[in-house]
Amino acid sequence: MIRSLRLINFKAFANQLLAFKPLTLLSGLNSTGKSSVLQSLLLLRQSYQQGLLPNVGLALNGDLICIGTAQDALFEAAQEDSISFELTWEDGNKGLWRFDYDREVDVLNLASPANFQEVYQSSLFGNNFHYLQAERIGPRPFSEMSDFQVRQRRQLGIRGEYAAHFLSINERKTIPNSSLSHPEAKSLDLIDQVEAWMGEVSPGTRLKISPKPDVDLMSFQYSYGDSNPYRATNVGFGITYTLPIIVAVLASTADTLILIENPEAHLHPKGQAKMGELLALAASCGIQVVIETHSDHVLNGIRLGVHGGKLNPNNVQLHYFQRQQKKGQAFTEVISPHIDRNGRIDQWPDGFFDEWDKSLEALLEPAGE
């Protein structure tokens, strides 16, 4: 499990140390550096998958993430032409990757061969990993199949495009963590648990998945109670966007690393809060969850999980990103509020999920003529 990450000369950060816990929540205004934190982890994994690590350099573009050019990755006011990522794990292992920027060919080369092979055994580089980006697959009458991604690598796709295939193959397998079991599920089987948790978003949801192997597609339909099956295109974005998150969480073993952008996308407030509770439960089971979110409802779901004793407050890390300026140069400041056993947060910096309070204060003022 990752304990800390230091970014040096990477995008918005000159030198930033970030603590990680079983559940780490990244928040802040748009374009303040939240995504850059996830991107640093994805770049390391992507470079390893492409064979550039541990000995060559950084793969800026690939299946997981596309940064662009090396200059795009370098901090604008960097004092030296290099980027560094430093990771510390709970077991004491450390990894330091320094990449020198070659301006002539616009690439980032590893400064020296990495001799810490044991770090490449962590979930960041292995199959116990899921990343779901903000732009996930919307409603489709058919979903993609991939035996390589699903059967061999146990991946759902960064857009959740293989979630239906994954669920079809593993639907009658028992979920690894019984603590994640929904109280109204018919069994501990993955399909029953997924349907029960989907019911928190849309009550009574049932899934019908039919493989079409001759065309490498999955027919995907939803029903409610005893209703006839509906095409996925007729049930809205919230259901489709939520499914891969729920599948990833319920199918994960302890020591899995899950990175999720905007888990609240297309969900109503109750669904967002329940999503926060589910992610809090996952973190209590030894799964490391890193979330980028703009939702106070997701945050409150996590707070409710702490308040209800489902997650130790010491296992929650909050980071709020603020854009500042100094001598005309923009930089990002990170503030890290703490949450206590009662689910209360010790500080609320300006902009940290306070828009409702600001709007309410304005509405309580008498309207102008």
KESE-254600 format. One record per residue (C-alpha): residue number from 0; residue in one letter; x, y, z. Coordinates in steps of 0.05 Angstrom, whole numbers, plus 5000, padded with zeros to 4 digits. Each point is the difference from the previous one (the first is absolute). Layout:
BEGIN
NUM|A|X|Y|Z $
...
***
This chain:
BEGIN
0|M|5000|5000|5000 $
1|I|5027|5068|4981 $
2|R|5017|5045|5059 $
3|S|5027|5062|4965 $
4|L|5015|5031|4933 $
5|R|5047|5057|4985 $
6|L|4997|5038|4934 $
7|I|5058|5043|4978 $
8|N|4995|5045|4938 $
9|F|4938|4964|4976 $
10|K|4946|5043|4967 $
11|A|4972|5047|5055 $
12|F|5048|4976|5054 $
13|A|5070|5025|5015 $
14|N|5009|4954|5060 $
15|Q|4938|4970|5033 $
16|L|4995|4944|5051 $
17|L|4932|4966|5007 $
18|A|4980|4950|5053 $
19|F|4957|4941|4979 $
20|K|4954|4957|5043 $
21|P|4954|4941|4984 $
22|L|4951|5053|4976 $
23|T|5028|5064|4970 $
24|L|4954|5054|4974 $
25|L|5026|5055|4953 $
26|S|4957|5062|4992 $
27|G|5007|5072|4977 $
28|L|4980|5047|4945 $
29|N|5010|4981|4927 $
30|S|5071|4999|4973 $
31|T|5035|5003|5068 $
32|G|5040|4935|4994 $
33|K|4954|4945|5026 $
34|S|5004|4960|4936 $
35|S|5075|5009|4997 $
36|V|5007|4958|5063 $
37|L|4963|4942|4968 $
38|Q|5038|5011|4935 $
39|S|5067|4992|5035 $
40|L|4980|4930|5024 $
41|L|4971|4983|4932 $
42|L|5063|5022|4964 $
43|L|5042|4953|5042 $
44|R|4953|4942|4987 $
45|Q|4995|5016|4926 $
46|S|5075|5006|4993 $
47|Y|5009|4932|5033 $
48|Q|4947|4968|4956 $
49|Q|5035|5028|4938 $
50|G|5067|4973|5023 $
51|L|5033|5068|5010 $
52|L|5007|4987|5075 $
53|P|5040|4982|5038 $
54|N|5058|5021|4954 $
55|V|4981|5048|4944 $
56|G|4953|5058|5010 $
57|L|4930|5026|5006 $
58|A|4942|4981|4953 $
59|L|4961|5065|4997 $
60|N|4946|4972|4954 $
61|G|4965|4933|5000 $
62|D|4939|4960|5019 $
63|L|4993|5030|5069 $
64|I|5017|5073|4992 $
65|C|5022|5049|4946 $
66|I|5041|5059|5026 $
67|G|5026|5026|4934 $
68|T|5072|5022|4997 $
69|A|5055|4998|5052 $
70|Q|4995|5076|5004 $
71|D|4927|4993|5019 $
72|A|5020|4957|5059 $
73|L|5055|5046|5026 $
74|F|4983|5052|5053 $
75|E|5000|5067|4964 $
76|A|5047|5034|5050 $
77|A|5046|4939|5011 $
78|Q|5070|5019|5021 $
79|E|5029|4937|4967 $
80|D|4980|4958|4941 $
81|S|4976|4938|5037 $
82|I|4937|4970|5030 $
83|S|4999|4954|5061 $
84|F|4949|4954|5030 $
85|E|5013|4971|5069 $
86|L|4954|4947|5030 $
87|T|5001|4968|5069 $
88|W|4961|4938|5017 $
89|E|4971|4976|5066 $
90|D|5051|4943|5003 $
91|G|5058|5050|4998 $
92|N|5018|4990|4926 $
93|K|5017|5063|4963 $
94|G|5006|5018|4927 $
95|L|5032|5062|4971 $
96|W|4996|5013|4926 $
97|R|5036|5061|4971 $
98|F|4992|5015|4927 $
99|D|5046|5050|4964 $
100|Y|4968|5043|4947 $
101|D|5036|4998|4933 $
102|R|4978|5064|4966 $
103|E|5028|4982|4932 $
104|V|4954|4940|4991 $
105|D|4948|5019|5053 $
106|V|5003|4935|5040 $
107|L|5008|4981|5073 $
108|N|5056|4950|5012 $
109|L|5011|4962|5064 $
110|A|5060|5032|5033 $
111|S|5028|4935|5027 $
112|P|4978|4927|4999 $
113|A|4951|4983|5055 $
114|N|5024|4943|5045 $
115|F|4938|4994|5044 $
116|Q|4966|4943|4964 $
117|E|4957|4983|5060 $
118|V|4957|5062|4990 $
119|Y|4978|4973|4933 $
120|Q|4965|4944|5039 $
121|S|4951|5051|5030 $
122|S|4928|5008|4978 $
123|L|5018|5063|4961 $
124|F|5035|4957|4949 $
125|G|4962|4935|5005 $
126|N|4930|4973|4985 $
127|N|4971|5021|5067 $
128|F|4987|5068|4972 $
129|H|4941|5039|4970 $
130|Y|4997|5069|4970 $
131|L|4934|5030|4979 $
132|Q|5006|5068|4966 $
133|A|4949|5056|5002 $
134|E|4976|4987|4929 $
135|R|4972|4931|5007 $
136|I|4958|4961|4949 $
137|G|4929|5026|4997 $
138|P|4938|4960|4983 $
139|R|5012|4951|4943 $
140|P|4957|4942|4975 $
141|F|5063|4958|4996 $
142|S|5064|4998|5041 $
143|E|5070|4980|4979 $
144|M|5034|4933|5015 $
145|S|5074|4988|5012 $
146|D|5025|4933|5025 $
147|F|5070|5029|5009 $
148|Q|4978|5059|5043 $
149|V|4946|4963|5039 $
150|R|5024|4928|5007 $
151|Q|5075|5010|5002 $
152|R|5007|5069|5031 $
153|R|4934|5005|5038 $
154|Q|4989|5071|4974 $
155|L|4934|5036|4987 $
156|G|5030|5052|4951 $
157|I|5014|5072|5019 $
158|R|4931|5020|4975 $
159|G|4966|4939|5029 $
160|E|4991|4972|4930 $
161|Y|5013|4928|5023 $
162|A|4957|5002|5063 $
163|A|4944|4958|4969 $
164|H|5050|4948|4974 $
165|F|5034|4997|5068 $
166|L|4933|4993|5036 $
167|S|4977|4945|4952 $
168|I|5062|4958|5013 $
169|N|5001|5011|5075 $
170|E|4927|5008|5017 $
171|R|4994|4936|5042 $
172|K|5065|5009|5037 $
173|T|4997|5020|5074 $
174|I|5023|5071|5014 $
175|P|5069|4999|5034 $
176|N|4979|5046|5057 $
177|S|4936|4979|5036 $
178|S|5003|5066|5038 $
179|L|4979|5034|4936 $
180|S|4937|4958|4997 $
181|H|4935|5038|4990 $
182|P|4948|4980|5053 $
183|E|4946|4990|4948 $
184|A|5040|4959|4950 $
185|K|4975|4929|4986 $
186|S|5070|4970|5007 $
187|L|5074|5017|5003 $
188|D|5005|4987|4926 $
189|L|5029|5059|4961 $
190|I|4937|5009|4956 $
191|D|4953|5002|5060 $
192|Q|5044|5048|5037 $
193|V|5007|5046|4940 $
194|E|4924|5001|4990 $
195|A|4989|5016|5074 $
196|W|5050|5058|5000 $
197|M|4972|5025|4933 $
198|G|4933|5002|5035 $
199|E|5027|5056|5043 $
200|V|5004|5041|4937 $
201|S|4938|4973|4965 $
202|P|4956|4955|5043 $
203|G|4983|4931|4974 $
204|T|5054|4998|4947 $
205|R|5012|4933|4967 $
206|L|5053|4985|4948 $
207|K|4996|4956|4938 $
208|I|5065|4986|4964 $
209|S|5003|4957|4938 $
210|P|5067|4986|4966 $
211|K|5004|5005|4925 $
212|P|5068|4967|4990 $
213|D|4994|4997|4924 $
214|V|5005|5076|4997 $
215|D|5039|5011|5066 $
216|L|4943|5039|5032 $
217|M|4957|4994|5062 $
218|S|4925|5015|4997 $
219|F|4984|5040|5062 $
220|Q|4930|5013|5026 $
221|Y|4967|5023|5065 $
222|S|4934|4983|5032 $
223|Y|4963|5021|5062 $
224|G|4964|4947|5041 $
225|D|4957|4960|4951 $
226|S|5005|5050|4943 $
227|N|5023|4982|4931 $
228|P|5074|5013|4986 $
229|Y|5018|5070|4977 $
230|R|5057|5019|4954 $
231|A|5057|5035|5036 $
232|T|4987|5060|4956 $
233|N|4932|5008|5033 $
234|V|5021|5003|5073 $
235|G|5046|5061|5002 $
236|F|5072|5015|5014 $
237|G|5001|4993|5076 $
238|I|4990|4925|4998 $
239|T|5053|4988|4947 $
240|Y|5051|5046|5032 $
241|T|4991|4968|5068 $
242|L|5003|4927|4979 $
243|P|5076|4994|4989 $
244|I|5015|5034|5067 $
245|I|4956|4952|5038 $
246|V|5027|4940|4962 $
247|A|5073|5021|5012 $
248|V|4989|5010|5074 $
249|L|4961|4936|5013 $
250|A|5047|4956|4959 $
251|S|5064|5027|5031 $
252|T|5043|4963|5050 $
253|A|5038|5034|5056 $
254|D|5062|5037|4976 $
255|T|4965|5022|4936 $
256|L|5012|5072|4979 $
257|I|4939|5036|4969 $
258|L|5005|5069|4969 $
259|I|4933|5033|4984 $
260|E|4985|5067|4968 $
261|N|4932|5032|5016 $
262|P|4963|4940|5030 $
263|E|4940|5047|5007 $
264|A|4991|5011|4925 $
265|H|4927|4998|4979 $
266|L|4976|4977|5069 $
267|H|4946|5033|5042 $
268|P|5021|5022|5070 $
269|K|4978|4936|5036 $
270|G|5039|4957|4950 $
271|Q|5061|5044|5010 $
272|A|4997|4993|5075 $
273|K|4991|4924|4995 $
274|M|5060|4998|4953 $
275|G|5041|5035|5053 $
276|E|4978|4948|5052 $
277|L|5018|4942|4954 $
278|L|5069|5029|4987 $
279|A|5009|5010|5075 $
280|L|4982|4927|5011 $
281|A|5049|4978|4946 $
282|A|5056|5039|5035 $
283|S|4983|4965|5065 $
284|C|5012|4932|4966 $
285|G|5072|5013|4980 $
286|I|4985|5029|4931 $
287|Q|5035|5066|4986 $
288|V|4953|5050|4967 $
289|V|5022|5067|4971 $
290|I|4942|5045|4979 $
291|E|4999|5065|4962 $
292|T|4933|5033|5013 $
293|H|4960|5065|5000 $
294|S|4943|4970|5040 $
295|D|4984|5020|5072 $
296|H|4951|4941|5000 $
297|V|5057|4950|4987 $
298|L|5039|5034|5056 $
299|N|4940|4996|5046 $
300|G|4991|4926|4983 $
301|I|5071|4989|5023 $
302|R|4988|5041|5063 $
303|L|4938|4958|5015 $
304|G|5042|4937|4991 $
305|V|5049|5027|5052 $
306|H|4944|5022|5046 $
307|G|4968|4932|4996 $
308|G|5064|4965|5019 $
309|K|5010|4968|4931 $
310|L|5066|5035|4988 $
311|N|5053|5025|5048 $
312|P|5010|5075|4991 $
313|N|5075|4988|5000 $
314|N|4991|4963|4935 $
315|V|4971|5061|4964 $
316|Q|5044|5053|4967 $
317|L|4969|5064|4972 $
318|H|5039|5046|4953 $
319|Y|4973|5066|4975 $
320|F|5036|5034|4942 $
321|Q|5002|5076|4994 $
322|R|5030|5041|4944 $
323|Q|5044|5057|5026 $
324|Q|5045|5052|4969 $
325|K|5068|5025|5023 $
326|K|5039|5053|4961 $
327|G|4955|4988|4940 $
328|Q|5013|4925|5000 $
329|A|4941|4953|5012 $
330|F|5010|4941|5046 $
331|T|4956|4950|5038 $
332|E|4994|4999|5075 $
333|V|4973|4936|5033 $
334|I|4961|5003|5065 $
335|S|4985|4935|5036 $
336|P|4941|5003|5049 $
337|H|4991|4944|5050 $
338|I|4938|4961|5017 $
339|D|4984|4976|5071 $
340|R|4963|4940|5027 $
341|N|4934|5039|4997 $
342|G|5010|5014|4926 $
343|R|5015|5073|5013 $
344|I|5053|5037|4961 $
345|D|5048|5046|5036 $
346|Q|5008|5054|4948 $
347|W|4960|5026|4940 $
348|P|5045|5042|4957 $
349|D|4966|5047|4951 $
350|G|4973|4960|4942 $
351|F|5001|4933|5036 $
352|F|4929|4974|4989 $
353|D|4972|5065|5027 $
354|E|4958|5024|4941 $
355|W|4934|4978|5032 $
356|D|5015|5042|5062 $
357|K|5019|5060|4957 $
358|S|4937|4993|4958 $
359|L|4956|4992|5062 $
360|E|5030|5063|5031 $
361|A|4985|5039|4937 $
362|L|4929|4973|4997 $
363|L|4987|5019|5073 $
364|E|5014|5072|4983 $
365|P|4939|5041|4979 $
366|A|4993|5003|4925 $
367|G|5016|5066|4968 $
368|E|4947|5042|4966 $
***
